[in-house]
Amino acid sequence: MSEHKRDVHGHTVQGGSSALDGIDYLDHRLDYKEVEVFFDQAKRHGSVQFEDDKGRNYTIVRNQNATYTIERRKESSGWF
């Protein structure tokens, strides 16, 4: 897993290859005010979950050095 690091609307964000679509979604598909809600919640609570426009699930985790890590969550396959 290679690490990707980028500035997303003024926030330093990193994540592995599986998180790249989520990073791109935050950086290119949402405007500053929409993204800031996610980063504010991650700052206050340590993490926040979001879903991109293709239904992929991610978590933003705030790191101790005030950067953020994006992690892709596995979709639930359900029991049926």
N, C-alpha and C positions, 0 to 999 in steps of 0.2 A: 504494500500500500504506500503510494507516494503521497507526500504531504503537499498541499497547495496552500499558499498564503496570499491574501489579498486585502486591500482596503475596500470595504463595502460601506458606502455612505458615511465615511469618517471613522469606521470601526475596523480594527485589525481582526481579520477572520482567517481561520485555518481549518483544514479538514482533509481527509483522505479522498482518494479517487471516487469512492462511493458517495461522497457528499458534494461533489463538484456541481451537479445539477441544482442542488439546493442553494449553493453559494451563488451560482449564476442567476437563479430565480430572485434572490434577494437583491442582487446587484443590478439586474437589467429589467426585470419585469415589474417591480414595485417602485413607487416613488419614495422619497426620503421620509415623509410623514408616516407612511404605512410600515416601512422597515423599522423606524424608530420605536414604534410600539413594541415590536418583538425584542429589540435590544434593551429597552427600558424594563420590560418584564424579566428578562434574563438577569439584568443587573440587580433587580429587587429580590428575585426569588432563586437565583442561581442557575436556572434553566427555564426554557420555554419551548413548547412544541409547536410546529407549524407544518402545513401541507402545501406543496406547490400546486400549480395549475394542472398538473397531470396526475394528481392524487398520491404522489410519493410523500412519505412522512419523514420529518427531520426533527432534530432537537438542537437548539442553540444552548451551549453551556458557557457560562462566564468563568474564565480562568482567574487565578489569583493575581496575575499581572495585568488585569483589565483588558485582556484580549478575549476573543471568543472562539470556541470550537464548534463546528457544525458536524453533527453525526447523523447518518441515515438510520432510521428505524426500520426494522423489518415489518412488512405488512402482515396483519393477522390473516391466517388462512381460514379461520373459522373452524367449526367442528362439523359442519354439514357439507 
